């Protein structure tokens, strides 16, 4: 996934995690960085896991696993809606 963004301090987002991370699997998935970047770029919207997978170019299964790990580490919130989990 290629990322090009203009730097605008008024719209900046920071994600902080303690080092060393409590969960060694936090960055195990190659999709984790892409998911975090995508969600911070669209932080005021919710997406299904399928939509996230389609947007970042990873399989739905990979995205599901990475999102589960992010949820377990308190970095992402998932809310159920109908038969979907919105991120």
C-alpha positions in Angstrom: 0.0 0.0 0.0 1.4 3.3 -1.0 0.9 6.3 1.3 1.2 9.9 0.4 -0.3 12.5 2.7 0.2 16.2 3.2 1.5 17.1 6.7 -1.1 19.2 8.5 -0.4 19.6 12.2 -4.0 20.6 12.9 -5.1 17.2 11.5 -2.3 15.1 13.0 -3.0 11.8 14.8 -0.7 10.0 17.2 -0.8 6.4 18.3 1.1 5.5 21.4 2.1 2.1 22.6 4.4 1.2 25.4 7.8 -0.2 24.6 8.2 -3.1 24.9 4.7 -3.9 23.9 2.7 -6.2 26.2 1.5 -8.4 23.3 4.4 -9.7 21.1 1.8 -10.4 18.3 0.8 -6.7 18.1 2.8 -6.1 14.9 3.0 -9.7 13.7 0.7 -9.1 10.8 1.8 -7.2 7.8 -1.6 -5.6 7.7 -1.4 -3.9 11.1 0.4 -0.8 9.9 -1.9 -0.5 6.9 -5.0 -0.9 9.0 -3.8 1.7 11.5 -2.9 4.2 8.8 -6.2 3.7 6.9 -8.3 4.1 10.1 -6.4 7.2 11.2 -6.9 8.8 7.8 -10.7 8.1 8.1 -11.0 8.3 11.8 -14.5 9.8 11.8 -16.0 6.9 9.8 -16.7 3.3 10.5 -15.9 0.5 8.1 -16.7 -3.2 7.9 -13.7 -5.5 8.0 -14.4 -6.4 4.4 -14.3 -2.7 3.4 -11.0 -2.3 5.3 -9.6 -5.4 3.5 -10.7 -4.1 0.1 -9.2 -0.7 0.7 -5.8 -1.8 2.0 -5.3 -4.8 -0.3 -5.1 -7.6 2.3 -7.3 -10.7 2.6 -10.3 -10.5 4.9 -8.9 -13.2 7.1 -5.6 -11.3 7.6 -7.5 -8.1 8.3 -9.8 -9.9 10.8 -6.9 -11.4 12.7 -5.0 -8.1 12.8 -8.1 -6.2 13.9 -8.7 -8.7 16.7 -5.2 -8.2 17.9 -5.6 -4.4 17.7 -8.9 -4.6 19.7 -7.2 -6.8 22.4 -4.5 -4.2 22.8 -7.0 -1.3 23.0 -5.9 0.4 19.8 -9.1 -0.1 17.8 -12.8 -0.2 18.8 -15.2 -2.6 17.1 -19.0 -2.2 17.3 -21.4 -4.8 16.1 -24.1 -3.7 13.6 -26.5 -6.2 12.1 -24.2 -9.1 11.1 -21.1 -7.0 10.7 -18.3 -5.8 13.0 -17.7 -2.1 12.2 -14.2 -0.8 12.9 
